[in-house]
Amino acid sequence: MLPVLHLIDEITNLLLYLFRQRRDLAMKSHSTLCPDFGEKKLRKRLDAASRMNVVKINDIEYNVLDGDLNGLVHLQNRSCTCRKFDLEQLSCKHAIAVCQHSKLNPYSFASSYYTRATWAAAYAESIYLVPPEGTWVIPENLKKVKILPPLSKVMLGRRKMQRIASKGEESCQKKCSRCGVKGHY
């Protein structure tokens, strides 16, 4: 029942704020990986990897002995039997243990998606506000086009005035004071 233009303006302003905030965070960050995603995960895995034993099978395959789940790490394919290295494209604890054993940098095995540069590039674009309608430049061929609303079937009966509850939202159960029947209101 309210104008949609105000809602769109508020969403645009919120996106402007969030993009500026995240762009500033990316510029202030000095870590190799994105601090919230890659860096935090890798730090937790570094602690867990320090307690593991590594057995070298050949130059590119290693068996990592872990108390819970042993892992077979293939460095060239960037894969491990725990599947975290494959799926997340970020070194799992088994791969980090291999890196520590072989004196390799675990950050070099992280996908470019986790880097600070990629994070900064995601928020580098600018969002511009929609100018007032009077300043729009509309080509003549588009001025003649009439856009109609989509065809819809009008249902019979009185329209619902109360909103439908979202999934997971509880509906209010009240008891009628006149007849004592419980119902949804």
LINMO-V142185 format. One line per field, one symbol per residue. phi: phi as a letter, one per 30 degrees, with the letter a starting at -180 (. if undefined). burial: + if it has 9 or more other ideal C-beta (glycine too) atoms within 8 Angstrom, else -. Layout:
phi=???
burial=???
//
This chain:
phi=.cddeddddddddddedddddddddddddcddcdddcdddddddddddddcccccddadbcbccccdcbdbcccdddhbbddidddddhbeddddddddddchcddddcddddcddddddddcddcccdddeedcdccdddddddcccdddbcdddjdddccdddddjddddcbcdddciddacb
burial=------+++--+--++--+--++-++--+---+++-++++++--++-++--+-+------++++-+----+++++--+-+-+-+++--+++++++++++++--+-+--++---+++-+++--+----------------------------------------------------+---------
//
